[in-house]
Amino acid sequence: MNHHSKTALIIPAAGSGERLGANLPKALVQVAGRSLIEHAIYRLAPIATQIIIAAPAGYEAKFSELFGQSATVVTGGVTRTQSVKRALAALSPEIEYVLVHDAARAFATLDLAERVLAELVGGQLAVIPGLALADTIKTVNAEGYVTSTPDRASLRGVQTPQGFSRATLEKAHQLSSDLTDDAGLAEELGIKVKVIAGEEAAFKVTTPSDMKRAIELQVEDSHADIRAGIGTDAHAFSADPSRPMWLAGLQWPEVVGVDGHSDGDVAAHAICDALFAASDLGDLGSNFGTSDPQYAGAAGATLLKETLARLTRAGFAILNISVQIVGNKPKIGARRTEAAAALSQALGGAIVSVSATTTDGLGFTGEGKGISAIASALVVRR
């Protein structure tokens, strides 16, 4: 059973970026050309059927512009607890599990979120990831003197996403307490909070040194062998009204599909073409040609996964991908975040940006005869 359809992801994003030296909300601070909240949501979007962002007052339109109909934006509160409480009010009736995630922990992986959700599905009411502490910890009084030395073996540095059954989180937020994490509210109710293994990638971007670390995650070595590639693909709309439309790893039921040897996903195909070009591994045709029967009807996600496998075997890793879809239909805006997340998931969590444009009635795309895509890719030789 797919429990993602019963799961919501809440991002309390009303915090400031003062400690980062930024004059805008922390969630909008950019790393490698993408805001922290975009990094966070694109990584975890596949876990949930509903995404709710608690935005700082005055920035609601900006967050709505970033994610379109892929996310619900509410006005956040002065504190984290207030923001989550307001987001809870926007939950859809079918939601049973809720993950609360910090935008500042932008590089937490989908695997971590899946492990949190698995514990909830297994019957836990509250689940949080945590890391064992490497440093000795001291408690210090107001005068600056050590008062005790706790045993670090029993201590954990807590991360997000934190997961809860819906009923548990709603009950916790009926309390008057205002704590720094939602698990603390659950503890006040006497609910057992399960701690699972966290991950180094889920560190919190708070200071300029954290920002440097985040940038280094995107480009591990500024002197690395980084290469760029460009790819394109185009297909005509099918005369068969039952032909399904697959684009950017998603099905678009309102549009008749395109003809092609595989599923005709021009966005996925253009990305594959760009990745092969960047890594000097040929092109889409030489790797997945029409003469090869195993790729007849193959899904775009299947080709992306196989492309990633071939790049990895050749010693390359993906740094960034951008794909622009060209055509009058389908309308991409409302599902742009969902599309980026689907492509990213097929490529092992790689950064993928999706945009769309028309040609003002010019050419076969402008005349409504078909659809095309152009992609660029950056890869690095390990």
C-alpha positions in Angstrom: 0.0 0.0 0.0 1.3 3.5 -0.9 1.2 5.5 2.3 2.5 8.6 0.5 -1.1 9.4 -0.5 -1.9 9.8 3.3 1.2 11.8 4.1 1.7 15.6 4.3 4.9 17.6 4.5 4.9 20.8 6.5 7.7 23.3 6.2 7.7 26.1 8.8 9.6 28.7 6.8 9.0 32.0 8.7 12.5 32.3 10.1 14.8 35.2 9.3 18.2 34.9 7.7 19.9 37.3 10.1 22.6 34.9 11.3 23.4 34.2 7.6 23.8 37.9 7.0 20.8 37.9 4.7 18.1 40.5 4.5 15.4 38.1 3.5 13.8 34.9 5.0 16.3 32.1 5.5 14.3 29.7 3.4 14.8 32.0 0.4 18.6 32.2 0.7 20.1 30.6 -2.3 22.7 27.8 -2.6 24.0 26.9 -6.0 21.2 28.9 -7.8 18.3 27.4 -5.8 16.7 28.6 -2.5 17.0 26.4 0.6 13.3 25.7 0.6 13.5 24.6 -3.1 16.3 22.2 -2.2 14.4 20.8 0.7 11.1 20.4 -1.1 12.5 18.9 -4.3 14.3 16.3 -2.2 11.3 15.3 -0.1 8.3 16.0 -2.3 7.8 12.4 -3.4 7.1 11.4 0.3 3.9 13.4 0.4 0.6 14.1 -1.4 0.3 17.5 0.3 2.9 20.1 1.0 2.1 23.1 3.2 4.5 26.0 3.6 4.2 28.4 6.5 5.7 31.6 5.0 6.7 34.8 6.7 4.0 37.5 6.6 4.5 39.5 3.4 6.2 36.8 1.5 3.3 34.5 0.8 3.1 35.5 -2.9 6.8 34.8 -3.4 6.5 31.2 -2.0 3.4 30.7 -4.1 5.3 31.9 -7.2 8.0 29.3 -6.5 5.8 26.3 -6.1 2.5 27.1 -7.8 -0.3 24.7 -7.0 2.2 22.0 -5.9 2.2 23.5 -2.4 -0.3 25.3 -0.1 1.1 28.5 1.4 -0.2 29.8 4.7 1.0 32.8 6.8 3.4 31.6 9.4 3.5 32.8 13.0 6.1 34.6 15.1 7.4 31.2 16.4 7.9 27.8 14.9 5.1 26.3 17.0 2.6 29.0 15.8 3.6 28.3 12.2 3.1 24.6 12.4 -0.2 25.1 14.1 -1.4 27.3 11.3 -0.2 24.8 8.7 -2.1 22.0 10.5 -5.3 23.9 9.9 -4.8 23.5 6.1 -4.4 19.7 6.2 -6.6 17.7 3.8 -9.1 15.2 5.4 -7.3 12.1 4.0 -4.0 12.9 5.7 -2.9 10.4 8.4 0.8 11.1 8.8 2.6 14.4 9.0 6.3 15.2 8.5 7.5 18.5 9.8 10.7 19.6 8.2 13.0 22.7 8.5 13.8 24.4 5.2 17.3 25.1 6.7 17.9 21.3 6.7 17.7 21.6 2.9 19.9 18.6 2.1 18.1 15.9 4.1 17.5 12.9 1.8 14.3 11.2 0.7 15.7 8.0 2.3 15.7 9.7 5.7 12.1 10.8 5.2 11.1 7.3 4.1 12.6 5.8 7.2 10.7 8.2 9.4 7.4 7.4 7.6 8.1 3.7 7.8 8.2 3.9 11.6 4.9 5.8 11.6 3.2 3.2 9.4 4.6 0.6 11.7 2.6 2.1 14.6 4.9 4.7 16.2 3.2 8.0 17.1 6.2 10.3 17.0 9.5 9.7 15.2 12.6 11.9 15.0 16.1 11.4 13.5 19.1 12.1 15.6 22.9 11.8 15.5 25.2 10.7 18.3 27.4 13.5 19.7 31.1 13.5 19.0 31.9 16.3 21.5 31.8 16.2 25.3 28.9 18.2 26.5 28.9 20.5 29.5 26.0 22.3 31.3 27.0 25.8 32.2 25.4 28.3 34.6 24.7 32.0 34.1 28.2 32.9 35.4 29.9 30.7 32.8 30.9 27.8 35.2 30.4 24.1 34.4 27.7 22.6 36.6 27.7 19.0 35.2 29.0 16.8 32.4 26.2 14.6 31.0 27.0 11.2 29.6 27.1 11.9 25.8 26.3 8.2 25.1 22.6 8.9 25.9 22.5 12.3 24.0 21.4 12.9 20.4 21.5 15.9 18.2 18.0 16.1 16.8 17.2 16.7 13.1 14.2 16.9 10.8 12.0 15.7 9.2 10.1 14.8 12.4 7.2 12.5 11.8 3.9 12.2 13.7 0.5 10.6 13.4 -1.9 13.4 12.5 -3.9 12.9 15.7 -0.7 13.1 17.8 0.5 16.3 16.2 -2.9 18.0 16.3 -3.3 17.1 20.0 0.3 18.3 20.8 -0.4 21.7 19.2 -3.4 22.2 21.5 -1.0 22.8 24.3 0.0 26.3 25.3 3.7 25.5 25.2 6.0 27.0 22.6 9.0 24.8 22.0 11.8 24.6 19.5 10.6 21.3 18.0 7.4 19.4 17.7 8.7 16.3 19.4 9.0 18.4 22.6 5.3 19.0 22.5 4.6 15.3 22.1 6.9 14.6 25.1 4.8 16.9 27.2 1.8 14.8 26.4 3.6 11.7 27.7 3.9 10.2 24.2 6.9 8.0 23.5 9.1 9.6 20.9 11.1 7.1 18.8 14.6 8.2 17.7 16.1 6.7 14.6 19.5 7.2 13.0 19.8 10.6 11.4 22.3 11.6 8.7 25.1 14.1 8.2 23.4 15.6 5.1 20.5 16.8 7.3 22.6 19.5 9.0 21.1 22.9 9.6 22.2 25.9 7.6 22.3 28.7 10.2 25.7 30.5 10.0 28.0 31.5 7.1 30.2 28.5 7.8 27.1 26.3 7.4 26.5 28.0 4.1 30.0 27.3 3.0 29.5 23.6 3.8 26.2 23.6 1.8 27.9 25.1 -1.2 30.7 22.5 -0.9 28.1 19.8 -1.0 27.0 21.0 -4.4 30.5 21.3 -5.8 32.9 19.2 -3.7 36.0 20.5 -5.4 36.2 23.8 -7.1 39.0 22.4 -9.3 37.1 19.3 -10.3 36.7 18.1 -13.8 33.3 19.6 -14.4 31.7 19.2 -17.8 28.5 20.6 -19.5 26.2 19.1 -22.0 23.0 20.1 -24.0 20.3 17.8 -25.2 17.0 18.1 -27.1 14.0 16.0 -27.9 10.8 16.5 -29.8 7.7 14.4 -30.6 4.4 15.0 -32.4 1.1 14.5 -30.7 -0.5 11.2 -31.5 -3.6 10.7 -33.7 -4.5 7.9 -31.2 -6.8 9.6 -28.6 -6.0 6.8 -26.1 -2.3 7.4 -26.2 -1.2 8.5 -22.6 0.8 11.7 -22.2 4.0 11.3 -20.2 6.1 14.3 -19.5 8.8 15.0 -16.9 8.1 11.6 -15.3 4.4 12.4 -14.8 1.2 11.4 -16.6 -1.0 14.3 -17.8 -4.5 12.8 -18.3 -5.9 16.0 -19.8 -3.7 15.8 -22.9 -3.3 13.2 -25.7 0.2 11.7 -25.7 2.9 11.8 -28.3 4.1 9.2 -30.7 7.4 7.5 -30.0 9.4 4.3 -29.6 9.2 4.7 -25.8 6.7 6.7 -23.8 7.7 9.9 -25.6 8.7 11.9 -22.5 10.6 14.7 -24.2 11.8 16.2 -20.9 13.3 12.9 -19.7 14.8 12.2 -23.1 16.4 15.7 -23.4 17.9 15.3 -20.0 19.3 11.9 -20.9 20.7 13.4 -24.1 22.4 16.3 -22.1 23.9 13.9 -19.6 25.4 11.6 -22.3 26.8 14.7 -24.1 28.3 16.1 -20.9 30.0 12.8 -20.1 31.0 11.9 -23.7 29.0 8.7 -23.7 27.2 9.3 -27.0 23.7 10.5 -27.3 20.1 9.4 -26.7 19.9 7.4 -30.0 23.2 5.6 -29.6 22.3 4.5 -26.0 18.5 3.9 -26.4 18.0 3.5 -30.1 14.7 2.4 -31.7 16.4 -0.7 -32.9 16.7 -1.9 -29.3 13.4 -3.7 -28.4 14.0 -3.5 -24.6 13.3 0.2 -24.7 10.0 -0.1 -26.7 7.4 1.7 -24.5 10.0 2.4 -21.8 9.1 5.1 -19.2 11.1 8.2 -19.1 12.0 7.5 -15.5 13.4 4.1 -16.6 15.7 5.8 -19.1 16.8 8.4 -16.6 17.7 5.6 -14.1 19.7 3.7 -16.7 21.4 6.9 -17.8 22.4 7.6 -14.2 23.8 4.0 -13.9 25.9 4.4 -17.1 27.3 7.8 -15.9 28.1 6.3 -12.5 30.0 3.4 -14.1 31.9 5.9 -16.2 33.0 7.8 -13.1 30.7 10.8 -13.3 28.3 12.4 -10.8 25.5 14.9 -11.6 25.9 18.4 -10.3 22.9 20.2 -11.9 20.2 19.8 -14.6 17.9 22.3 -16.1 15.2 21.4 -18.6 12.8 23.7 -20.5 9.6 22.3 -22.0 8.4 24.0 -25.2 4.8 23.7 -26.2 1.3 25.0 -25.8 0.1 22.0 -23.7 0.1 20.7 -21.1 0.3 23.7 -18.7 3.4 23.0 -16.6 3.1 25.7 -13.9 0.7 24.0 -11.5 2.8 20.8 -11.4 6.3 22.3 -11.8 7.5 21.2 -8.4 6.0 17.8 -8.7 7.7 17.4 -12.1 11.1 18.5 -10.8 10.8 16.1 -7.8 9.9 13.2 -10.1 12.9 13.8 -12.4 15.2 14.3 -9.4 14.0 11.0 -7.8 14.7 9.1 -11.0 18.2 10.6 -11.0 19.1 9.6 -7.4 18.2 13.0 -5.9 20.1 15.2 -8.4 19.2 18.9 -8.6 16.7 19.4 -11.4 15.1 22.6 -12.5 12.0 22.6 -14.7 10.7 25.6 -16.7 8.3 25.9 -19.7 7.7 28.3 -22.6 5.7 28.7 -25.8 6.8 29.9 -29.2 4.0 32.5 -29.8 2.4 30.3 -32.5 5.6 29.7 -34.4 6.8 26.3 -35.5 5.3 22.9 -34.9 5.0 23.4 -31.2 3.4 26.8 -31.6 0.9 25.3 -34.1 0.0 22.7 -31.5 1.4 19.7 -33.5 3.8 18.5 -30.9 6.1 19.3 -27.9 9.8 19.6 -27.4 12.4 20.1 -24.7 15.9 21.3 -24.3 18.1 20.4 -21.3 21.5 21.4 -20.0 23.5 19.3 -17.6 26.6 19.7 -15.4 28.5 16.6 -14.4 31.8 16.1 -12.5 34.3 13.3 -13.0 34.9 11.8 -9.5 
